[in-house]
Amino acid sequence: MTVLKYGKKMPISGKCDSLVILIHGYGADGGDLLGLADSLGPHMPSTMFVAPDAPHRCQMNPSGFEWFPIPWIDGSSEVDSRLIMEQSIDTVNIFIDEIMKIEGINEQNTILLGFSQGTMLSLHLAPRRALPFAGVVGFSGRLLEPESLEDELKVKMPILLAHGDGDDVVPFESMADAANNLTMNGFTVYTHIAKGVGHGISPDGLGTALQFMNNMLGISTSE
């Protein structure tokens, strides 16, 4: 039994060769991102999509969940926010390990895709694991605690960052800040600017993510 509730979309081909784990944003749930599988699945026919719910109800939206509280939004303390983030990272790592074991998929055939707070969690978690994922995709997020990355990173993997230049929730400049820090620490980073897009995932951003994921997983575009 896994530590988090989750939804999944089975591979269209009926055979699971790769895994995409979708990490939702603040106040949402796994189902919020699982719908992406409807667009991505036909082009990734042997890929399973898994989307867990964060372990904590969102203080500002009790119908959704949060990976950690946000002090300037919900009035929580910085100490509590950091503690809960660490707990969520531990929980997500356990979840990922369990899902990979259940499906017989390793890190080399797994992509982590996050949105907003899910991007923040993904970018913090992935470099600190024992083995690298095939890649990380981050929409509309930022890099948490960039000053600690150099000392704490264990592995590197290709990363795609996509951000709308009209984002009024997570500043558009956060993408460049994250890309610069990750590049300085030896990561290969690709970026995509979604013109005129706010805090969301645009069709062109999703198309770029699809191409990136297929390249990292070795999936032929003819599939």
C-alpha positions as a printed NumPy array, in Angstrom:
array([[  0.   ,   0.   ,   0.   ],
       [  1.48 ,   3.343,  -1.059],
       [  1.965,   6.258,   1.307],
       [ -0.008,   8.677,  -0.878],
       [ -3.347,   8.451,  -2.635],
       [ -2.884,   8.669,  -6.375],
       [ -4.51 ,   8.342,  -9.734],
       [ -3.003,   6.751, -12.805],
       [ -3.492,   6.377, -16.535],
       [ -2.397,   3.066, -17.984],
       [ -0.217,   2.904, -21.125],
       [ -2.253,   2.882, -24.307],
       [ -0.151,   0.016, -25.673],
       [ -0.855,  -2.116, -22.621],
       [  2.883,  -2.411, -21.952],
       [  4.606,  -0.184, -19.394],
       [  8.159,   0.766, -20.406],
       [  8.348,   4.188, -18.748],
       [  6.769,   6.3  , -16.056],
       [  5.806,   9.962, -15.732],
       [  5.083,  11.123, -12.191],
       [  2.986,  14.301, -12.074],
       [  3.439,  16.571,  -9.046],
       [  0.574,  19.056,  -8.68 ],
       [  0.577,  22.625,  -7.418],
       [ -0.576,  24.367,  -4.254],
       [ -4.298,  23.957,  -3.588],
       [ -4.81 ,  21.35 ,  -6.307],
       [ -4.704,  17.55 ,  -6.411],
       [ -3.283,  14.782,  -8.544],
       [ -6.309,  14.759, -10.804],
       [ -5.534,  18.343, -11.769],
       [ -2.485,  17.157, -13.721],
       [ -3.544,  13.636, -14.599],
       [ -5.625,  15.048, -17.427],
       [ -2.37 ,  15.844, -19.224],
       [ -2.113,  12.124, -19.927],
       [ -5.015,  12.446, -22.357],
       [ -2.876,  14.7  , -24.545],
       [  0.484,  13.053, -23.914],
       [ -0.535,   9.387, -23.848],
       [ -1.122,   8.89 , -27.583],
       [  2.449,  10.082, -28.211],
       [  3.893,   8.046, -25.328],
       [  1.984,   4.796, -25.804],
       [  4.039,   2.65 , -23.436],
       [  4.196,   5.227, -20.644],
       [  2.201,   5.119, -17.418],
       [  1.159,   8.424, -15.852],
       [  0.86 ,   8.606, -12.067],
       [ -0.371,  11.615, -10.097],
       [ -0.325,  11.557,  -6.275],
       [ -2.205,  13.885,  -3.937],
       [ -0.013,  15.86 ,  -1.547],
       [ -0.223,  14.601,   2.054],
       [ -1.665,  17.806,   3.541],
       [ -4.954,  19.611,   2.994],
       [ -4.357,  23.118,   1.693],
       [ -4.977,  25.737,   4.369],
       [ -6.282,  28.234,   1.808],
       [ -8.283,  25.706,  -0.231],
       [ -9.426,  22.728,   1.876],
       [-10.781,  20.964,  -1.199],
       [ -7.204,  20.698,  -2.468],
       [ -3.795,  19.797,  -1.09 ],
       [ -0.377,  21.311,  -0.463],
       [  3.135,  19.907,  -0.308],
       [  4.052,  22.579,   2.212],
       [  2.464,  25.79 ,   3.532],
       [  3.394,  29.189,   2.106],
       [  3.957,  31.738,   4.911],
       [  3.145,  34.88 ,   2.918],
       [ -0.131,  33.335,   1.744],
       [ -1.415,  31.348,   4.716],
       [  0.379,  32.986,   7.658],
       [  2.378,  29.885,   8.576],
       [  5.882,  30.227,   9.986],
       [  9.052,  29.725,   7.953],
       [ 10.063,  26.997,  10.407],
       [  6.812,  25.069,   9.926],
       [  6.978,  25.491,   6.173],
       [ 10.527,  24.094,   6.026],
       [  9.684,  21.184,   8.33 ],
       [  6.589,  20.185,   6.373],
       [  8.464,  20.49 ,   3.088],
       [ 11.114,  18.08 ,   4.385],
       [  8.388,  15.661,   5.465],
       [  6.724,  15.873,   2.053],
       [ 10.023,  15.245,   0.29 ],
       [ 10.554,  12.105,   2.372],
       [  7.013,  10.975,   1.619],
       [  7.313,  11.605,  -2.111],
       [ 10.64 ,   9.765,  -2.264],
       [  9.045,   6.741,  -0.618],
       [  6.078,   6.982,  -2.988],
       [  8.318,   7.147,  -6.064],
       [ 10.337,   4.149,  -4.912],
       [  7.154,   2.16 ,  -4.275],
       [  5.595,   2.997,  -7.641],
       [  8.775,   2.151,  -9.538],
       [  9.001,  -1.162,  -7.71 ],
       [  5.34 ,  -2.001,  -8.353],
       [  5.611,  -1.205, -12.061],
       [  9.123,  -2.589, -12.536],
       [ 10.459,   0.744, -13.792],
       [ 13.783,   2.295, -12.771],
       [ 14.897,   5.931, -12.54 ],
       [ 16.395,   5.869, -16.039],
       [ 12.897,   5.374, -17.439],
       [ 11.11 ,   7.81 , -15.126],
       [ 10.302,  11.494, -15.642],
       [  9.243,  13.835, -12.854],
       [  6.856,  16.556, -14.081],
       [  5.771,  19.313, -11.734],
       [  3.603,  22.411, -11.849],
       [  4.136,  25.464,  -9.609],
       [  4.707,  24.158,  -6.06 ],
       [  5.096,  20.727,  -7.631],
       [  7.975,  22.111,  -9.702],
       [  9.583,  23.525,  -6.565],
       [  9.34 ,  20.151,  -4.858],
       [ 10.61 ,  18.277,  -7.932],
       [ 13.642,  20.519,  -8.463],
       [ 14.57 ,  20.212,  -4.799],
       [ 14.029,  16.465,  -4.566],
       [ 15.49 ,  15.086,  -7.808],
       [ 19.133,  16.226,  -7.454],
       [ 19.295,  14.883,  -3.907],
       [ 18.243,  11.302,  -4.696],
       [ 20.715,   8.449,  -5.016],
       [ 20.044,   7.83 ,  -8.733],
       [ 19.076,  10.291, -11.483],
       [ 15.737,  10.381, -13.254],
       [ 15.666,  10.417, -17.045],
       [ 14.642,  14.049, -16.736],
       [ 12.635,  16.645, -14.851],
       [ 10.01 ,  18.962, -16.336],
       [  9.022,  22.024, -14.339],
       [  6.177,  24.366, -15.262],
       [  5.705,  27.773, -13.618],
       [  7.908,  27.159, -10.586],
       [ 11.167,  28.217,  -8.979],
       [ 14.24 ,  26.693,  -7.364],
       [ 14.014,  26.475,  -3.583],
       [ 17.114,  27.115,  -1.465],
       [ 19.515,  27.526,  -4.411],
       [ 22.347,  28.276,  -2.009],
       [ 22.287,  24.69 ,  -0.686],
       [ 22.248,  22.897,  -4.033],
       [ 26.009,  22.737,  -4.606],
       [ 26.668,  21.047,  -1.273],
       [ 23.657,  18.723,  -1.306],
       [ 23.326,  17.516,  -4.903],
       [ 24.089,  13.864,  -5.544],
       [ 22.994,  13.353,  -9.144],
       [ 22.316,  15.385, -12.267],
       [ 19.762,  14.943, -15.01 ],
       [ 18.459,  17.022, -17.931],
       [ 15.847,  19.585, -16.896],
       [ 13.219,  21.465, -18.887],
       [ 11.747,  24.629, -17.391],
       [  8.679,  26.267, -18.946],
       [  7.074,  29.494, -17.752],
       [  4.488,  31.977, -18.96 ],
       [  5.809,  35.512, -19.33 ],
       [  2.51 ,  36.798, -17.951],
       [  2.623,  34.756, -14.735],
       [  1.338,  36.842, -11.81 ],
       [  1.655,  34.047,  -9.229],
       [  5.241,  32.831,  -9.581],
       [  7.297,  35.583, -11.269],
       [  8.48 ,  34.819, -14.78 ],
       [ 12.018,  35.788, -13.724],
       [ 12.063,  32.696, -11.49 ],
       [ 12.708,  30.521, -14.537],
       [ 15.928,  32.347, -15.451],
       [ 17.069,  32.343, -11.825],
       [ 16.526,  28.58 , -11.578],
       [ 18.107,  27.865, -14.967],
       [ 21.2  ,  29.924, -14.157],
       [ 21.716,  28.263, -10.777],
       [ 21.166,  24.758, -12.13 ],
       [ 23.504,  25.395, -15.072],
       [ 26.226,  26.692, -12.748],
       [ 25.901,  23.412, -10.854],
       [ 26.457,  21.318, -13.969],
       [ 22.902,  20.55 , -15.088],
       [ 21.82 ,  20.61 , -18.722],
       [ 18.828,  22.95 , -18.685],
       [ 16.361,  23.75 , -21.445],
       [ 13.856,  26.587, -21.167],
       [ 10.601,  27.469, -22.871],
       [  8.891,  30.849, -22.697],
       [  5.116,  30.679, -23.106],
       [  4.285,  34.048, -24.664],
       [  1.291,  35.849, -23.186],
       [  0.56 ,  32.978, -20.783],
       [ -0.133,  33.398, -17.076],
       [  0.156,  30.793, -14.339],
       [ -0.651,  27.679, -16.302],
       [  0.455,  25.123, -18.866],
       [  0.1  ,  26.288, -22.456],
       [ -0.306,  23.992, -25.476],
       [  3.103,  25.023, -26.834],
       [  4.684,  24.422, -23.417],
       [  3.123,  20.973, -23.238],
       [  4.33 ,  20.206, -26.759],
       [  7.861,  21.18 , -25.794],
       [  7.602,  18.982, -22.706],
       [  6.422,  16.055, -24.828],
       [  9.395,  16.376, -27.164],
       [ 11.79 ,  16.639, -24.214],
       [ 10.328,  13.605, -22.425],
       [ 10.354,  11.463, -25.549],
       [ 13.97 ,  12.405, -26.2  ],
       [ 15.007,  11.603, -22.641],
       [ 13.117,   8.294, -22.639],
       [ 14.257,   7.294, -26.109],
       [ 10.702,   7.171, -27.462],
       [ 10.466,   7.453, -31.238],
       [  8.194,  10.213, -32.485],
       [  6.718,   7.688, -34.916],
       [  5.185,   5.704, -32.019]])
